């Protein structure tokens, strides 16, 4: 008797493609229902009480040629930030060691450039290799990249590249005019093709609507491979910038944004980023309940203040959160 052996095909359910209207429906749920849904999804993919810590350090401050309305480092704005040259390697390594010793697992280096020149990239590559040797994950944000630059960074051992989309495509021209949305997406595509993990998020509280916030999150959720890290920034109104007098976003709307990000991006780290120092402990706790599981750790974020490490340590202890 002949027995036929059939191959078994394992089908992976297709990842959901979200529409803005579907995401708006999530935003409009009662807050307690939204938090419950987000927390359940969070627990399916992560330890619900673990928070990843990243440190952010400016390796080149001020003088950027771009006109991003939120930015303290644009040469086009009358902000109090002075132009500085690229920091020397030993200063960067000292900051990286300090971050590591205080509990950060990732060291993010930012430079205020439209895009790095090749001579500057040589120095940055040396920084990446040296920081990597300290046992830290490495991340860079240098602006847009030219062909071949992402591959060089990959060869140096870069783990993550940050390039935020900032806001929804249809609102982008209200915030930036010196480059277009496609420029941002092209850089993300180059980084992904080079085999580097993506860190990409946005800023809320820039005068955008809820639909715009939904549209931003849809961009990430519908990528072929969503970003591994998604920083959600609350606008820090910088004196002298075009958004200096922008009113603050409602705190519950920010929590909703975190919860919706978690539902749309179940396997991504959702990071509380800029603006956290202005949040109460209670609002931060709601954000962690909503699915945030990463923070920027350290008293400064490039050029703006952040929660002090001592305050974070105390808050995490009160909430029973474990961080690394």
C-alpha positions in Angstrom: 0.0 0.0 0.0 1.4 3.3 -1.0 1.3 6.1 1.5 1.6 9.6 0.1 3.4 12.2 2.2 2.2 15.7 1.7 4.2 18.7 2.5 2.6 21.0 5.1 2.6 24.7 4.3 2.6 27.0 7.3 0.8 30.2 6.5 1.6 33.3 8.4 -1.4 35.7 8.8 -0.9 38.8 6.7 -0.1 41.9 8.8 -3.0 44.3 9.0 -2.8 47.4 6.8 -4.4 50.3 8.6 -6.4 53.1 7.3 -6.5 56.5 8.9 -10.2 56.1 9.6 -9.7 52.9 11.5 -7.0 54.5 13.6 -9.3 57.5 14.3 -11.8 55.0 15.6 -9.2 53.7 18.1 -8.4 57.3 19.2 -12.1 57.9 19.9 -12.6 54.9 22.2 -13.3 55.5 25.9 -9.9 55.9 27.4 -10.2 53.0 29.8 -11.2 50.6 26.9 -8.3 51.9 24.8 -5.8 51.4 27.6 -7.1 47.9 28.3 -6.7 46.9 24.6 -3.2 48.4 24.4 -2.0 46.8 27.6 -3.2 43.4 26.4 -1.3 43.7 23.2 1.7 45.0 25.1 1.8 41.9 27.3 1.6 39.6 24.3 5.0 40.9 23.1 6.9 42.4 26.0 7.5 42.1 29.7 4.9 44.5 31.0 7.2 45.8 33.7 10.4 46.3 31.7 11.5 49.7 30.3 14.5 50.1 28.0 16.8 53.1 28.6 18.5 55.0 25.9 20.8 58.0 26.4 20.9 60.8 23.9 24.0 63.0 23.3 24.7 65.8 20.9 27.9 65.3 19.1 27.5 68.4 17.0 25.2 71.2 18.1 23.5 74.1 16.3 23.9 75.7 12.9 21.6 73.4 11.0 20.5 74.7 7.6 17.0 73.2 7.8 14.0 75.2 8.9 12.1 72.7 11.1 9.8 74.9 13.1 10.2 72.9 16.3 14.0 72.8 16.4 16.3 74.7 18.7 19.3 74.1 16.4 18.1 75.6 13.1 20.3 78.5 11.9 17.2 80.1 10.6 15.7 80.6 14.1 16.6 83.1 16.8 17.1 80.5 19.5 19.7 80.6 22.3 21.6 77.6 20.9 25.1 78.4 19.7 26.8 76.7 16.8 29.5 74.2 18.0 31.9 72.0 16.1 31.9 68.2 16.2 32.9 67.0 19.6 36.1 65.1 20.0 36.1 61.3 20.4 37.2 61.3 24.1 34.4 63.6 25.1 31.8 61.4 23.4 33.3 58.3 25.0 33.2 59.9 28.5 29.5 60.6 28.0 28.9 57.1 26.8 30.6 55.6 29.8 28.6 57.7 32.1 25.4 56.7 30.4 26.3 53.0 30.6 27.3 53.2 34.2 23.9 54.8 35.0 22.0 52.0 33.4 21.5 53.0 29.7 21.7 50.1 27.2 21.8 52.2 24.1 23.8 55.4 23.3 22.3 57.7 20.7 24.5 60.3 19.1 22.9 63.3 17.3 24.4 65.9 14.9 22.7 69.0 13.7 23.2 68.4 10.0 21.0 68.4 6.9 23.2 65.4 5.9 26.8 64.4 6.9 29.8 65.2 4.7 32.2 62.4 4.0 34.9 63.9 6.2 32.5 64.2 9.1 31.3 60.7 8.6 34.8 59.4 9.0 34.9 60.9 12.5 31.4 59.6 13.4 32.3 56.1 12.3 35.2 56.1 14.7 32.7 57.2 17.5 30.4 54.3 16.6 33.1 51.7 16.8 34.5 53.1 20.1 31.0 53.3 21.7 30.2 49.8 20.5 33.3 48.5 22.2 32.0 49.8 25.5 29.2 47.2 25.3 26.4 49.6 24.3 24.0 49.5 21.5 24.7 52.4 19.1 22.3 54.8 17.4 22.9 57.8 15.2 20.8 60.7 14.0 22.6 62.7 11.3 19.9 63.8 9.0 19.5 62.6 5.4 22.0 60.1 4.1 23.7 59.9 0.7 24.0 56.6 -1.2 26.6 54.4 0.3 26.7 56.2 3.7 24.3 53.8 5.4 26.5 50.9 4.3 29.6 52.5 5.8 27.7 53.0 9.1 26.6 49.3 9.1 30.2 48.2 8.6 31.2 50.3 11.6 28.7 48.3 13.8 25.8 50.8 14.0 22.8 49.2 15.5 20.1 51.8 14.9 19.6 54.9 12.8 17.1 57.6 13.9 15.2 59.6 11.3 11.8 60.8 12.5 8.9 61.5 10.2 7.7 64.2 12.6 4.1 64.3 11.5 1.6 63.1 8.9 2.4 63.7 5.2 -0.4 66.2 4.7 0.8 68.4 7.6 4.5 68.2 6.9 4.7 71.3 4.8 3.4 73.3 7.8 6.5 72.2 9.8 9.3 71.9 7.3 9.9 73.5 3.9 13.6 72.8 3.2 13.0 69.1 2.3 10.0 66.9 1.6 8.4 63.9 3.2 9.8 61.6 0.5 13.3 62.7 1.5 12.7 61.3 5.0 11.2 58.1 3.6 14.1 57.6 1.2 16.6 57.8 4.0 14.7 55.2 6.1 14.6 52.9 3.0 18.4 53.3 2.6 19.0 52.5 6.2 16.7 49.5 6.2 18.4 48.2 3.0 21.8 48.4 4.6 20.6 46.1 7.4 20.5 48.8 10.2 17.5 48.8 12.6 15.2 51.8 12.3 14.3 54.3 15.0 11.6 56.7 13.7 8.9 58.5 15.4 7.3 61.9 15.5 6.3 65.0 17.5 2.9 65.8 18.8 1.6 69.1 20.0 2.7 71.1 17.0 -0.8 72.3 16.2 -1.7 69.2 14.3 -5.1 67.5 14.5 -6.0 64.1 15.8 -6.3 63.0 12.2 -2.7 64.1 11.6 -1.6 62.1 14.6 -3.4 59.0 13.3 -1.9 59.6 9.9 1.6 59.7 11.3 1.1 56.3 13.1 -0.3 54.8 10.0 2.9 55.6 8.2 4.9 53.4 10.6 2.4 50.6 10.9 2.1 50.2 7.2 5.8 50.0 6.4 7.0 46.7 5.0 8.8 46.3 8.3 7.8 48.8 11.0 10.6 50.6 13.0 12.0 48.7 15.8 11.9 51.9 18.0 9.3 54.6 17.8 10.0 57.7 19.9 6.9 59.8 20.6 7.9 63.3 21.4 5.8 66.0 23.0 6.7 69.4 21.6 9.1 71.4 23.8 8.3 75.0 22.8 11.7 76.6 22.2 12.1 80.3 22.7 12.8 82.0 19.4 11.5 79.1 17.3 8.3 79.5 15.2 6.4 77.2 17.6 7.6 79.0 20.8 4.0 80.0 21.7 2.3 76.7 20.7 -0.2 75.6 23.3 0.4 72.3 25.1 -1.4 69.2 23.9 -4.0 67.7 26.4 -2.2 65.1 28.6 -4.9 62.5 28.0 -4.6 63.0 24.2 -0.9 62.2 24.6 -1.7 59.0 26.5 -4.1 58.1 23.7 -1.4 58.5 21.2 0.9 56.2 23.1 -1.9 53.6 23.4 -2.7 53.7 19.7 1.0 53.5 18.8 1.2 50.3 20.9 -1.9 48.7 19.2 -0.6 49.6 15.7 3.0 48.6 16.4 2.8 45.6 18.7 6.5 44.5 18.3 8.1 48.0 18.4 9.6 49.7 21.4 7.5 52.8 22.0 9.6 55.5 23.6 8.7 58.4 25.8 11.0 61.1 24.4 11.2 64.9 24.5 8.8 66.7 26.8 8.8 64.0 29.5 10.2 66.4 32.0 7.0 68.4 31.8 4.8 65.4 32.5 3.6 64.4 36.0 4.5 61.0 37.4 0.9 60.1 37.0 0.9 60.9 33.3 4.1 58.9 32.7 2.5 56.0 34.6 -0.5 56.1 32.3 1.9 56.1 29.3 3.6 53.0 30.6 0.2 51.4 31.1 -0.7 52.4 27.5 2.3 50.4 26.3 5.3 52.7 26.4 8.4 50.6 27.2 11.4 52.8 26.5 12.6 56.2 27.7 15.4 58.6 27.0 17.5 58.5 30.2 19.7 61.4 31.3 19.2 65.0 32.3 19.6 66.4 28.8 18.2 65.5 25.3 20.5 67.2 22.7 19.6 70.7 23.7 16.5 70.4 25.9 16.1 69.3 29.5 15.0 65.8 30.5 14.0 64.1 33.8 17.0 63.6 36.0 18.2 60.0 36.4 17.5 60.2 40.2 13.9 61.1 39.5 13.5 58.3 37.0 15.0 55.8 39.4 12.6 56.8 42.1 9.6 56.7 39.7 10.5 53.3 38.4 10.9 51.9 41.9 7.5 53.3 42.9 5.9 51.7 39.8 7.8 48.4 40.1 9.4 48.9 36.7 12.7 47.2 35.8 14.9 49.0 33.4 18.0 48.3 31.4 
